Amino acid sequence: MKAALTEKALALGFDLCRITAPDAIPYAAEQLGAWLAAGYAGDMDYMHATKDRRCAPHTLWPEAKSIIILGMNYAPAGDPLALLSDRSAANISVYARHRDYHDVIKGKLKQLASWLVAQAPETEVKVFVDTAPVMEKPLAAAAGLGWAGKHTNLVSRRFGSWLFLGAIFTDLALPPDAPEQNHCGSCRACLDICPTHAFPAPHHLDARRCISYLTIEHKGHIAPEFRAAMGNRVYGCDDCLAICPWNKFAQAAREEKLQPHADLLAPKIADWLRLDDAGFRRLFSGSPVKRIGFARFLRNVLIAAGNTQDEDLLPLVESKLEAESSLIRAMAVWAVGRLAPKARLHELAAAQQWREADPAVAAEWLFALEQEARHAS
């Protein structure tokens, strides 16, 4: 059964298929508890609410006897770090440059689960892909798909850091696979490249400092200390993944639905500043980017605009000073402060600052003027 299962998984487009037991990660509760207690989850309150279920797969389904972990390669064809030097282009994470992987993976998981039930009609199964409180990465490490890298992500000898994961829980008893050894050695590449120093120690991520968290999960204003470091990263960050030496063995993704959309490879920041809510929804239909909503998206684009040093973007940025969302207005002010000549900054501040009712936006005007005065002195 196990050999046939693997063969079917590969035929469906998965690149790895291995098995572990529901009780294979007894250390997870202590590690997750310490991470949450340190405050590293930021405002991801759902991590606290689902802690107990995440740590013990049996709580999701007590009858489960085996967990089948599937991996699908999504490696890019080129170096995702190359676009970071083009400040006129917006950069989004590799995983979001194509159709939402949840849809792709879940469909294939259901096909594999249906096949398994057909082979063993008394079997029951449940399918999970990053939308339920399942700790896929520790379970994948226990199943031997790879090991936990110092960046807290899974690393594979064959696919580097580029694996989407999914799980099938079953009440069928299947022989578990052995875990993979850790092959990171003394390498610190993923820790040292982080632009916001989000790793207080190897295997520890402070999400509050992580650009992926800030641009995707964080619903509020992004602190000034992180904005310049964000560069042109508008949705997510791949730095710690892309720098991993094990990526040299990875081949580009073979799944057709995971091929990048041409208009998401190097989109111009100017074009994205012209988007309205309807245009945003059309562009990102079927994409994970759509889930953050237009206001947070434009918040991120305005930060990227402020990092371009391109004064030609100023009219587009200025047009956002009257936006309904305070998230957008605040970052428009910050971008104006970065791009506008002194006279124009003061002119805009005189017109806008004193009628701004939102305290956070008003504080951005003060900050922009203070920064300009500091640079002038």
C-alpha positions in Angstrom: 0.0 0.0 0.0 2.7 2.5 0.9 4.6 2.1 -2.3 1.4 2.4 -4.4 0.5 5.5 -2.3 3.8 7.2 -3.1 3.5 6.2 -6.8 0.0 7.8 -7.0 1.1 10.9 -5.2 3.9 11.5 -7.6 1.5 10.8 -10.5 -0.8 13.6 -9.2 2.1 16.1 -9.2 3.4 15.9 -5.7 7.2 15.6 -5.4 7.4 14.0 -2.0 5.2 11.6 0.0 6.1 10.3 3.4 4.4 9.1 6.5 4.5 9.9 10.2 2.5 9.2 13.3 0.1 11.6 15.1 2.3 11.5 18.2 5.6 12.2 16.4 6.1 15.8 17.6 5.9 15.6 21.4 8.3 18.6 21.7 5.9 20.9 19.8 3.8 22.0 22.8 6.8 23.3 24.7 8.4 25.0 21.7 5.1 26.7 20.6 4.3 27.7 24.1 7.7 29.3 24.6 7.4 31.1 21.3 3.9 32.5 22.2 5.0 33.5 25.7 7.9 35.5 24.2 5.4 37.5 22.2 6.9 36.5 18.9 3.4 35.9 17.4 2.6 39.6 17.3 -1.1 40.1 16.8 -1.7 36.6 15.3 -4.2 35.9 18.1 -5.4 32.8 16.3 -2.0 31.1 17.2 -2.9 31.5 20.9 -6.5 30.3 20.3 -5.4 27.2 18.5 -2.3 26.3 20.5 -3.5 23.1 22.0 -4.9 21.7 18.8 -1.7 22.6 16.9 0.5 20.8 19.3 -1.5 17.5 19.4 -2.8 16.3 16.0 -4.9 13.7 17.9 -7.1 16.6 19.1 -8.2 17.3 15.5 -9.2 13.7 15.0 -8.6 11.1 17.8 -9.1 8.2 15.4 -6.1 9.1 13.2 -3.4 6.5 13.2 -1.2 7.9 10.4 -0.4 11.2 8.8 0.6 11.3 5.2 2.7 14.4 4.4 2.9 15.6 0.9 5.4 18.1 -0.6 5.1 20.0 -3.8 8.1 21.9 -5.2 7.4 25.6 -6.1 11.0 26.7 -6.8 11.3 29.7 -9.1 13.3 29.4 -12.4 15.6 32.3 -11.4 17.0 34.0 -8.3 14.2 35.8 -6.5 16.8 38.1 -4.8 17.6 39.7 -8.1 14.5 41.8 -8.2 15.3 43.5 -4.9 17.9 45.7 -6.7 15.2 47.1 -9.0 13.5 49.6 -6.8 11.1 50.7 -9.6 9.5 47.2 -9.5 7.3 45.8 -6.7 8.4 42.4 -5.3 6.0 39.8 -4.1 6.9 36.5 -2.6 7.5 33.6 -4.9 4.6 31.6 -3.4 2.1 34.4 -4.4 3.1 34.9 -8.1 0.7 32.2 -9.3 -2.6 30.7 -8.5 -3.3 30.3 -4.7 -1.4 27.2 -3.7 -4.1 26.3 -1.2 -6.5 25.6 -4.1 -3.9 23.7 -6.1 -2.7 21.5 -3.2 -6.1 20.8 -1.7 -7.5 19.6 -5.0 -4.7 17.1 -5.4 -4.9 16.0 -1.7 -8.6 15.2 -2.2 -7.7 13.2 -5.3 -5.1 11.2 -3.4 -7.4 10.8 -0.4 -10.2 9.5 -2.7 -7.7 7.0 -4.2 -6.7 5.8 -0.8 -10.3 5.2 0.2 -10.9 3.3 -3.0 -8.0 1.0 -2.2 -9.1 0.5 1.4 -12.9 1.1 1.5 -13.2 1.0 5.3 -10.6 3.8 5.6 -11.5 7.3 6.7 -9.4 10.3 5.8 -9.2 14.1 6.5 -7.4 16.5 4.3 -5.5 19.6 5.6 -3.5 22.3 3.8 -2.4 25.3 5.8 -5.9 26.3 6.7 -6.4 24.2 9.9 -4.3 24.2 13.1 -1.9 21.5 11.8 1.9 22.0 12.3 2.9 20.9 8.9 6.5 21.8 9.1 7.3 19.7 12.3 5.3 16.8 11.0 7.1 17.0 7.6 10.4 16.9 9.5 9.3 13.9 11.5 8.2 12.2 8.3 11.6 12.9 6.7 10.7 15.3 3.9 13.5 17.6 5.3 14.6 19.2 8.5 13.9 22.4 10.4 16.3 25.0 9.1 17.6 27.8 11.3 15.1 30.1 9.6 12.3 27.8 11.1 11.3 26.6 7.6 11.6 23.1 6.2 14.8 22.4 4.2 15.0 19.5 1.7 18.1 18.1 0.2 16.3 17.8 -3.1 14.2 21.0 -3.1 15.9 23.4 -0.8 13.4 25.7 0.9 10.8 25.6 -1.8 8.2 23.1 -0.7 4.4 23.5 -0.2 3.1 21.1 2.3 -0.2 19.3 2.8 -1.4 16.5 5.0 -3.9 13.6 4.9 -4.9 12.1 8.3 -6.1 8.5 8.1 -7.2 5.8 10.5 -5.2 3.4 8.4 -2.1 2.2 10.1 0.8 2.8 7.8 4.5 2.3 8.6 6.1 5.7 9.4 9.2 6.9 7.7 12.4 8.0 9.5 13.1 11.7 10.1 15.8 13.4 8.1 19.1 14.5 9.8 19.8 18.2 10.1 22.3 19.3 7.4 22.6 23.0 8.2 25.9 22.6 10.0 27.5 26.0 10.9 25.8 27.9 8.0 24.1 31.1 9.1 23.2 32.4 5.6 19.4 32.6 6.3 19.9 34.4 9.7 22.4 36.9 8.4 20.5 38.0 5.3 17.3 39.0 7.2 16.9 42.7 6.5 15.0 43.4 9.7 17.0 41.0 12.1 13.9 38.9 12.8 15.9 35.9 14.2 17.0 36.5 17.8 18.7 33.1 17.6 18.8 30.1 15.3 15.5 28.3 15.1 13.7 31.3 16.7 11.7 33.8 14.6 10.3 37.0 16.0 7.4 37.5 13.7 6.9 41.1 14.8 10.1 41.9 12.9 9.5 39.7 9.9 8.6 41.4 6.6 6.3 38.5 5.7 4.4 39.0 8.9 4.4 42.8 8.5 3.2 42.9 5.0 0.7 40.0 5.2 -0.5 39.3 8.7 -0.1 42.7 10.4 -3.3 44.7 10.1 -2.1 48.0 11.5 0.6 50.6 10.8 4.1 49.3 10.1 6.6 50.8 12.5 9.1 53.3 11.0 12.1 51.2 11.9 11.1 48.5 9.4 10.1 50.6 6.4 13.4 51.4 4.7 14.5 47.8 5.3 11.4 46.6 3.4 12.8 48.0 0.2 10.4 47.0 -2.6 8.9 44.0 -0.8 5.2 44.5 -1.1 3.9 41.1 -0.2 6.1 38.7 1.8 9.8 38.2 1.8 11.9 35.3 0.4 15.4 36.4 1.6 16.0 33.6 4.1 14.5 31.0 1.8 16.3 32.1 -1.3 19.8 32.3 0.2 19.8 28.7 1.5 22.7 26.8 -0.2 20.5 23.7 -0.5 18.5 25.5 -3.2 21.2 24.7 -5.7 19.7 21.2 -6.0 16.2 22.5 -6.6 14.7 22.4 -10.1 12.0 24.9 -11.2 8.5 23.9 -10.3 6.9 21.5 -12.7 3.3 22.0 -11.8 1.6 24.1 -14.5 -0.7 25.9 -12.0 2.4 27.0 -10.0 4.0 28.8 -13.0 4.3 32.5 -12.3 2.0 35.0 -13.9 4.0 37.3 -16.2 2.4 40.5 -14.8 3.5 39.5 -11.3 7.2 38.9 -12.0 8.4 42.5 -12.1 5.4 44.8 -11.9 6.1 48.6 -11.8 5.3 50.3 -8.5 3.9 53.2 -10.5 1.3 50.9 -12.1 0.2 49.5 -8.7 -0.1 53.0 -7.3 -2.8 53.6 -10.0 -4.9 50.6 -8.9 -8.2 51.2 -7.2 -10.0 48.6 -5.2 -11.8 47.0 -8.2 -8.5 46.9 -10.1 -6.8 45.3 -7.2 -9.5 42.6 -7.0 -9.2 41.9 -10.7 -5.5 41.7 -10.7 -5.3 39.3 -7.7 -8.3 37.2 -8.3 -7.4 33.7 -7.3 -4.2 34.9 -5.6 -3.3 34.8 -1.9 -2.5 38.6 -2.2 -6.2 39.3 -2.4 -6.7 38.2 1.2 -4.9 41.1 2.7 -7.3 43.6 1.1 -6.7 46.8 -0.8 -5.8 49.1 2.1 -3.0 46.9 3.4 -1.8 46.2 -0.1 -1.6 49.9 -0.9 0.0 50.6 2.5 2.8 48.2 1.4 3.1 49.7 -2.1 3.4 53.2 -0.7 6.3 52.1 1.5 8.0 50.6 -1.6 7.3 53.9 -3.4 9.0 55.8 -0.6 12.0 53.6 -0.9 12.5 54.2 -4.7 14.0 57.7 -4.4 12.0 58.4 -7.6 10.5 61.9 -7.4 8.4 61.1 -10.5 6.2 59.0 -8.3 5.2 62.0 -6.2 2.0 62.9 -8.0 0.7 59.3 -7.6 1.7 59.2 -3.9 0.1 62.6 -3.3 -3.2 61.4 -4.7 -3.4 58.9 -1.8 -3.3 61.7 0.9 -7.1 61.9 0.6 -7.7 58.2 0.8 -10.5 57.0 3.1 -8.2 54.4 4.9 -5.9 55.8 7.5 -3.5 53.0 6.6 -3.2 54.4 3.1 -3.0 58.1 4.2 -0.4 57.4 6.8 2.0 55.7 4.4 1.3 58.3 1.7 2.5 60.9 4.2 5.6 58.8 4.9 6.3 58.4 1.2 5.8 62.1 0.5 8.4 62.8 3.3 10.9 60.5 1.5 10.3 61.8 -2.1 9.1 65.4 -1.9 11.5 68.4 -2.1 11.5 70.5 1.1 9.2 73.2 -0.3 6.6 70.7 -1.6 6.7 68.8 1.7 6.0 72.0 3.7 3.3 73.0 1.2 1.5 69.7 1.5 1.9 69.6 5.3 0.4 73.1 5.6 -2.6 72.0 3.6 -3.2 68.6 5.1 -1.7 68.3 8.6 -4.1 70.4 10.6 -7.2 68.9 9.2 -6.1 65.3 9.7 -8.4 63.7 12.4 -6.6 60.4 12.7 -3.8 60.6 15.3 -1.6 58.1 13.5 -1.7 60.0 10.3 -1.1 63.3 12.1 1.9 61.8 13.8 3.3 60.8 10.3 3.2 64.5 9.3 5.1 65.4 12.3 7.6 62.6 11.7 8.1 63.6 8.1 8.8 67.2 9.0 11.1 66.2 11.8 13.0 63.9 9.5 13.3 66.7 6.9 14.6 69.2 9.5 17.1 66.6 10.7 18.5 66.0 7.2 18.7 69.8 6.5 20.7 70.5 9.7 
